[in-house]
Amino acid sequence: MDKIGILIGNEILKLRRRKILLVMLILLLVVCFFYQLLMGTLLETLSGVIIEERSATLSEQAELVLKEIEKNGGAEAENMYDRQQWYFYSEALADQIEYDDWRFQSGLLDDWAYAAAEGTSEATELKSLLERNDYAGYYRYQMAQNDLIYGMAGTAELAEAANWGYQYCLDHQIQPLTDDWRYLKALDASRALYQLRSYDLRLERTGISTDPVLYEETNNAFILAKYQLEHNVEINPADSFGQNSIVETALGGASKTSRFWDAIASTSGITLVGLFMIVIAGGVVAGEFQKGTVKFLLLVPAKRWKILLAKYCTVLLTGLFFLLVAWVGNFLFCLLFQGGKEAILPALFVKNGEVVRRSPYLLLLGRGLLSTVRVVVTATLAFAVSSLLRNSAAAVGVSMLVLFGGSTITSFLMLLGQDWGRYLIFANMDLVAVQDGTTGFAHQSMPGAVIVILLHMVVFLWTAFDSFTRREI
C-alpha cells in the first residue's frame, strides 16, 4: 500500500504540472459564477419587469379589445366568446381592475363575464361581488356552490374537503391573490384533502382501495401543507431537492420553492466536471504511450497493475477535487447573489403522521454523493478507452462519442416506451434522477441502477487492466 501511495503521489505531481488543469479549474468557477448570477440577479430582475409591465397593461388592452368587439355588436354580439370578452374588459375598466387585483387573479372576473354572456342567474350575485370588492363574499359564494353541487350528488364530505381552503382563507382574512403563498398553500391542502376523501368514498361505495403508498403520500401532503400554514412557513427546502414531489403531483404544483436551495441543489456543474474527467482520464494512460515515457514508467519497481491502479486513483481523486470546487463555488456564489436568509431554513418532512425538521445540508450531502457516481463512471469509461487505444485524442473522441451517443439512444428508447433501455449504463448514471423517479423508465429502481453500474464498472476496469498488463509495450 505504501508503494501505491507513492505512485499516486507521483501521478498527482505529473497532473499538477499540466496547465490544462488550471484552465479547467478557472472555467468551472466561471460557470458556477455566471450560473448563480443568472439565478440570483437576472431572473429576479426579469420577473420584476414582467410583473410591472403586465400590471399596467390590462386597462390599455381593454380599450383596444372593446373597440374591436364593438364592430361585432359588443354585448349583443352573436359570438359567445365576443360577448364574454366584452363583459370581461368593460367591467375591468368600470371597476379599475388590474392584473394585481384579487378579482382578476381569483377568476371572479372571468366567472362573471361568462355568466353575463350566458345570461345565467349567477351573474347578478357575481356582479355584486365585483362592485363591492368583497373577497369574503367570494369565498362564501364558492363554498355555497360546492355545497349545492356535492350535496345533490350525495357527497357532502367532498364539499367539506373542497371548501377547506376557502374556509381557512376566510377565517384568516387572506385575499385570493396568486402571489400570496398562503392562498395557494390553502388551495393545495384543500386539493389533497379532497383527494383523500375521494379515496375513502370510493372504498366505501365500491370496495376498491387506493394504493397504500399513494394514499400515505397524499395524506402527508395535506399534513405538510396544513403545518406550513399554521406555522407560517412559506419555503420548504425539501421541495427543491424533490423530496416532497407528491406535493407537486397531488396539489397541482402551487408550492413555492426556494431560489437559494434550487440553485444549490442544481447539478449544473456535474456535466462539466464529467467532460473534464474524459479529457484527463483519456490522456492519463495514452499520454504515456504517445510521449514514449511508458518505458521509463515501467522501470519503477512495481507491478503493472499497481502502476495502473495508481493512475486510476489519481483520476478519481482529481474528479472529486473538481466536484468539491463546484459545490463550494456554487455555495459561495449563491450566498453572494441570493443572500443567506434561506440558508438556515429547515427541511420539513412527514414521518408517522407528524412533521419533522431536518437539515437540508444532509439532503445536499446525500445528493452530492449520488452525483459523484456519474463522474466516476464517466472517468472509468474514458480510462478504459485510454488504456485500450493508447492514443489521447482517440480516447477522448471515442469516450465522448460513446457517452453522448449512448445518452441519445437512451433518450430515444425512453420516448419510444422501450423499458429495456433502463439496463443501459447511460440510463443509470444519474442516480439523483433515479432516486427522484424522473428518468423516464417506469420500472427503474435504485437497486437495479446500482447493479447495472457495478456490472459495467467491472467490464470497464477489466478492459483497462487487461489491456495494460498483458499487451506488449
C-alpha positions in Angstrom: 0.0 0.0 0.0 2.9 2.4 0.7 4.2 1.8 -2.8 0.8 2.5 -4.3 0.6 5.7 -2.2 4.0 6.8 -3.6 2.9 6.1 -7.1 -0.3 8.1 -6.6 1.8 11.0 -5.3 3.9 10.9 -8.4 0.9 10.8 -10.7 -0.6 13.8 -8.8 2.7 15.7 -9.3 2.5 15.0 -13.0 -1.1 16.3 -13.3 -0.2 19.4 -11.4 2.3 20.4 -14.0 -0.3 20.3 -16.7 -1.6 23.8 -17.4 -4.9 22.4 -18.6 -5.9 21.6 -15.1 -5.7 25.3 -14.1 -7.7 26.2 -17.2 -10.4 23.7 -16.2 -10.5 25.0 -12.7 -10.9 28.6 -13.8 -13.6 27.6 -16.3 -15.5 25.6 -13.7 -15.5 28.6 -11.3 -16.6 30.9 -14.1 -19.5 28.6 -14.9 -20.6 28.5 -11.3 -20.3 32.2 -11.0 -22.5 33.0 -14.0 -25.0 30.3 -13.2 -25.6 31.8 -9.7 -25.6 35.3 -11.2 -28.3 34.2 -13.6 -30.3 32.5 -10.8 -29.8 35.3 -8.3 -29.9 38.6 -10.3 -31.0 38.3 -13.9 -34.1 36.2 -13.2 -35.2 38.4 -10.3 -34.8 41.5 -12.5 -36.6 39.9 -15.4 -39.5 38.7 -13.3 -39.9 42.1 -11.8 -40.0 43.8 -15.2 -42.6 41.3 -16.5 -44.8 41.8 -13.4 -44.5 45.6 -13.7 -45.3 45.6 -17.4 -48.2 43.2 -17.1 -49.9 45.1 -14.2 -50.0 48.2 -16.3 -51.5 46.7 -19.5 -54.9 45.4 -18.6 -56.7 48.7 -18.9 -54.8 49.5 -22.1 -55.6 46.1 -23.5 -59.3 46.5 -22.5 -59.7 49.7 -24.6 -58.2 48.0 -27.6 -60.3 44.8 -27.3 -63.5 46.7 -26.7 -63.0 48.8 -29.9 -62.7 45.6 -31.9 -65.7 43.9 -30.3 -67.9 46.9 -30.8 -67.6 46.2 -34.5 -69.3 42.9 -33.9 -72.1 44.2 -31.7 -70.5 44.5 -28.3 -72.7 43.0 -25.6 -75.2 41.9 -28.3 -72.6 40.1 -30.4 -73.7 36.8 -31.8 -70.5 35.1 -30.9 -70.4 33.8 -27.3 -66.7 34.5 -27.0 -67.1 38.1 -28.1 -69.8 38.7 -25.6 -67.7 37.2 -22.8 -64.8 39.3 -23.8 -67.0 42.4 -23.8 -68.3 41.9 -20.3 -64.8 41.0 -19.1 -63.0 44.1 -20.3 -65.8 46.5 -19.8 -66.1 45.5 -16.2 -62.3 45.7 -15.8 -62.4 49.3 -17.0 -65.5 50.2 -15.0 -64.2 48.9 -11.6 -60.5 49.7 -12.4 -59.4 46.1 -12.1 -55.8 45.4 -13.0 -53.7 42.2 -13.1 -52.7 42.5 -9.5 -56.3 42.8 -8.3 -57.7 39.7 -6.5 -60.9 39.9 -8.6 -58.7 39.1 -11.6 -56.3 36.7 -10.0 -59.1 34.6 -8.3 -61.0 34.2 -11.6 -64.1 36.1 -10.3 -64.0 38.5 -13.3 -63.8 35.6 -15.7 -66.7 33.8 -13.9 -68.9 36.9 -14.1 -68.1 37.6 -17.7 -69.1 34.0 -18.6 -72.3 34.1 -16.6 -73.3 37.5 -18.0 -72.6 36.4 -21.6 -74.7 33.3 -21.0 -77.4 35.2 -19.1 -77.4 32.8 -16.1 -78.8 33.6 -12.7 -75.4 33.7 -11.0 -74.5 36.9 -13.0 -76.3 39.2 -10.6 -74.5 37.9 -7.5 -71.1 37.8 -9.1 -71.6 41.4 -10.4 -72.4 42.4 -6.8 -69.2 40.8 -5.5 -67.2 42.6 -8.2 -68.7 46.0 -7.4 -68.4 45.6 -3.6 -64.8 44.2 -3.9 -65.9 41.6 -1.4 -63.4 38.8 -1.3 -65.1 37.3 1.8 -68.3 37.1 -0.1 -66.5 35.4 -2.9 -65.3 32.7 -0.6 -68.8 32.2 0.7 -70.2 32.1 -2.8 -67.7 29.4 -3.8 -68.4 27.3 -0.7 -72.2 27.6 -1.3 -71.7 26.4 -4.9 -69.7 23.4 -3.7 -72.3 22.5 -1.1 -75.0 22.7 -3.7 -73.1 20.6 -6.3 -71.8 17.9 -4.0 -75.0 17.9 -1.9 -77.0 17.0 -4.9 -74.6 14.1 -5.6 -74.9 12.9 -2.0 -71.2 13.5 -1.3 -71.2 16.2 1.4 -67.8 15.0 2.7 -66.3 16.1 -0.7 -67.9 19.5 -0.3 -66.2 19.9 3.1 -62.9 19.0 1.7 -63.3 21.3 -1.4 -64.2 24.1 1.0 -61.4 23.6 3.4 -59.0 26.1 1.7 -61.7 28.7 1.2 -62.8 28.5 4.9 -59.2 28.8 6.1 -58.6 31.9 4.0 -61.9 33.3 5.2 -61.0 32.7 8.9 -57.6 34.2 8.5 -58.6 37.1 6.2 -56.4 36.0 3.3 -57.3 37.6 -0.1 -57.4 35.2 -3.1 -54.2 36.5 -4.6 -52.0 34.2 -6.6 -48.9 36.0 -5.3 -49.9 35.2 -1.7 -48.4 31.9 -0.8 -50.9 31.3 2.0 -53.8 31.4 -0.5 -52.0 28.9 -2.8 -51.0 26.7 0.0 -54.5 26.6 1.4 -55.8 25.5 -2.0 -53.0 22.9 -2.1 -54.2 21.5 1.2 -57.8 21.5 0.1 -57.0 19.6 -3.1 -55.1 17.0 -1.1 -57.9 16.6 1.4 -60.4 16.3 -1.4 -58.3 13.5 -3.0 -58.2 11.7 0.4 -61.9 11.9 0.8 -62.4 10.7 -2.8 -60.2 7.6 -2.0 -62.3 7.0 1.2 -65.6 7.4 -0.7 -64.5 5.0 -3.4 -63.5 2.4 -0.9 -66.8 2.8 0.9 -69.1 2.6 -2.1 -67.2 0.3 -4.5 -64.8 -1.6 -2.2 -61.9 -0.5 -4.4 -58.9 0.6 -2.3 -56.2 3.0 -3.2 -52.6 2.1 -3.4 -51.3 2.4 0.2 -48.2 4.4 -0.8 -50.2 6.9 -2.9 -52.7 7.3 0.0 -50.0 7.9 2.5 -48.1 10.3 0.3 -51.3 12.3 -0.4 -52.1 12.4 3.4 -48.6 13.5 4.1 -49.0 16.3 1.5 -52.1 17.6 3.4 -50.4 17.4 6.8 -47.4 19.2 5.5 -49.4 22.0 3.7 -51.5 22.5 6.9 -48.4 22.6 9.0 -46.8 25.3 6.8 -50.0 27.4 7.0 -50.3 27.0 10.8 -46.6 27.8 11.4 -46.3 30.5 8.7 -43.6 28.5 6.8 -43.6 29.7 3.2 -40.5 27.9 2.0 -39.6 24.2 2.5 -36.1 23.5 1.2 -37.1 19.8 0.8 -39.2 20.8 -2.3 -36.0 22.0 -4.0 -34.5 18.5 -3.6 -37.5 16.7 -5.0 -38.1 15.1 -1.6 -41.8 16.2 -1.5 -42.5 15.6 -5.2 -46.0 14.3 -4.2 -46.9 17.9 -3.3 -46.3 18.9 -6.9 -48.2 15.9 -8.2 -51.2 15.8 -5.9 -51.6 19.5 -5.3 -51.2 21.0 -8.8 -47.7 22.4 -8.3 -48.5 25.5 -6.4 -45.8 25.0 -3.8 -43.2 27.7 -3.9 -39.6 26.5 -3.8 -36.5 28.4 -2.5 -34.5 30.0 -5.2 -31.5 29.6 -2.9 -31.9 25.9 -2.5 -33.0 25.4 -6.1 -29.6 26.9 -7.1 -27.7 24.9 -4.5 -29.4 21.6 -5.4 -28.7 22.1 -9.1 -26.2 19.7 -10.7 -25.2 22.2 -13.3 -21.5 21.7 -12.7 -21.6 17.9 -12.7 -21.8 17.6 -16.5 -18.9 20.0 -17.0 -16.8 18.0 -14.4 -17.7 14.8 -16.3 -16.3 16.3 -19.6 -13.2 17.4 -17.7 -12.7 13.8 -16.5 -13.0 12.4 -20.0 -10.1 14.7 -21.1 -8.0 13.8 -18.0 -8.7 10.1 -17.9 -8.4 9.9 -21.7 -4.8 11.1 -21.6 -3.5 9.7 -18.3 -2.5 6.3 -19.8 -2.5 7.1 -23.6 -0.3 10.1 -23.0 2.5 7.9 -21.6 2.5 5.9 -24.8 2.4 8.9 -27.1 5.2 10.7 -25.3 7.2 7.5 -25.1 7.6 7.7 -21.3 5.8 4.5 -20.6 9.0 2.5 -20.8 10.6 4.7 -18.1 7.4 4.3 -16.1 7.7 0.5 -16.2 11.2 0.8 -14.8 9.6 1.6 -11.5 9.9 -1.5 -9.2 6.2 -2.1 -9.1 3.8 -4.4 -10.9 1.9 -3.1 -13.8 -1.4 -3.4 -12.2 -0.2 -1.2 -9.3 1.0 1.4 -11.7 -2.4 1.4 -13.5 -4.2 1.4 -10.2 -2.3 4.5 -9.1 -3.3 6.3 -12.2 -6.9 5.3 -11.8 -6.9 6.5 -8.2 -5.3 9.8 -9.3 -8.1 10.3 -11.9 -10.8 9.7 -9.2 -9.1 12.0 -6.7 -8.9 14.7 -9.4 -12.6 14.2 -10.2 -13.6 14.5 -6.5 -11.5 17.7 -6.2 -13.3 19.3 -9.2 -16.6 18.2 -7.7 -15.7 19.8 -4.4 -14.7 23.0 -6.1 -18.0 23.0 -8.0 -20.0 22.5 -4.7 -18.1 25.1 -2.7 -18.1 27.6 -5.6 -21.9 27.2 -6.1 -22.5 27.7 -2.4 -20.3 30.8 -2.0 -21.6 32.4 -5.2 -25.2 31.6 -4.2 -24.6 33.3 -0.8 -23.2 36.3 -2.7 -26.1 36.7 -5.1 -29.0 35.2 -3.1 -28.1 36.1 0.5 -28.1 33.7 3.4 -31.6 34.2 4.7 -32.9 30.9 3.3 -29.7 29.1 4.0 -30.7 28.4 7.6 -34.3 27.1 6.9 -35.0 23.6 8.0 -36.3 20.9 5.6 -39.8 19.6 6.5 -40.9 16.0 6.2 -43.8 13.9 7.4 -43.0 10.8 9.3 -45.6 8.6 11.0 -48.2 11.4 10.6 -46.1 14.1 12.2 -44.0 16.9 10.6 -40.3 16.6 11.4 -37.5 19.0 10.7 -34.1 18.1 9.3 -31.1 19.9 8.0 -31.2 20.5 4.2 -27.5 20.2 4.2 -27.9 16.5 4.9 -30.0 16.2 1.7 -27.4 18.2 -0.1 -24.7 15.9 1.0 -26.7 12.8 0.0 -27.4 14.1 -3.5 -23.8 15.2 -3.8 -22.6 11.7 -3.1 -25.1 10.3 -5.6 -24.0 12.8 -8.2 -20.3 11.6 -7.9 -21.3 8.3 -9.4 -21.8 9.9 -12.8 -18.3 11.4 -12.7 -16.8 8.1 -11.5 -18.5 6.1 -14.3 -17.5 8.7 -17.0 -13.9 8.8 -15.8 -13.7 5.0 -15.7 -15.1 4.7 -19.2 -12.5 7.2 -20.6 -9.8 5.5 -18.5 -10.6 2.1 -20.1 -10.7 3.5 -23.6 -7.4 5.3 -23.0 -5.7 2.1 -21.8 -7.1 0.2 -24.8 -6.4 2.7 -27.6 -3.2 4.2 -26.3 -3.9 7.5 -28.1 -5.1 10.5 -26.2 -7.1 12.2 -28.9 -8.7 8.9 -30.0 -9.5 8.0 -26.3 -11.2 11.4 -25.7 -13.1 11.3 -29.0 -14.3 7.7 -28.6 -15.3 8.4 -25.0 -17.3 11.5 -26.0 -18.9 9.6 -28.8 -19.9 6.7 -26.6 -21.2 8.9 -23.8 -23.3 11.3 -25.9 -24.3 8.7 -28.4 -25.4 6.3 -25.6 -27.3 9.1 -23.9 -29.1 10.0 -27.1 -30.0 6.3 -27.8 -31.3 6.0 -24.2 -33.5 9.1 -24.7 -35.0 7.7 -27.9 -35.7 4.4 -26.1 -37.4 6.3 -23.4 -39.6 8.3 -25.8 -40.5 5.0 -27.6 -41.5 3.4 -24.3 -38.9 0.7 -24.6 -38.4 -0.2 -20.9 -35.4 -2.4 -21.6 -33.4 0.8 -22.1 -33.1 1.0 -18.3 -30.5 -1.8 -18.5 -28.1 0.5 -20.4 -25.4 2.2 -18.3 -26.4 5.7 -19.6 -29.9 5.4 -18.2 -28.5 4.7 -14.7 -25.6 7.1 -14.3 -27.7 9.9 -12.8 -28.7 8.3 -9.5 -30.3 11.6 -8.4 -32.8 11.2 -11.2 -33.3 7.5 -10.4 -34.0 8.4 -6.7 -36.5 11.1 -7.7 -38.1 8.8 -10.3 -37.6 11.2 -13.2 -35.5 9.0 -15.5 -38.4 8.2 -17.8 -38.4 4.5 -17.3 -41.3 3.3 -15.3 -39.8 0.2 -13.6 -36.4 1.7 -12.9 -35.2 1.4 -9.2 -32.2 2.3 -7.2 -31.0 -1.3 -6.5 -31.4 -2.1 -10.2 -29.4 1.0 -11.2 -26.6 0.2 -8.8 -26.4 -3.4 -10.2 -26.2 -2.1 -13.8 -23.5 0.4 -12.8 -21.4 -2.2 -10.9 -21.6 -4.7 -13.8 -20.4 -2.1 -16.3 -17.7 -0.8 -14.0 -16.3 -4.4 -13.7 -16.2 -4.6 -17.5 -14.5 -1.2 -17.9 -11.9 -1.9 -15.2 -11.2 -5.4 -16.5 -10.7 -4.0 -20.0 -8.3 -1.3 -18.7 -6.2 -3.6 -16.5 -6.1 -6.5 -19.0 -5.0 -4.2 -21.8 -2.3 -2.6 -19.8 -0.9 -5.6 -18.1 -0.9 -8.2 -20.9 -0.1 -6.2 -24.1 3.5 -5.7 -25.0 4.9 -2.2 -24.7 
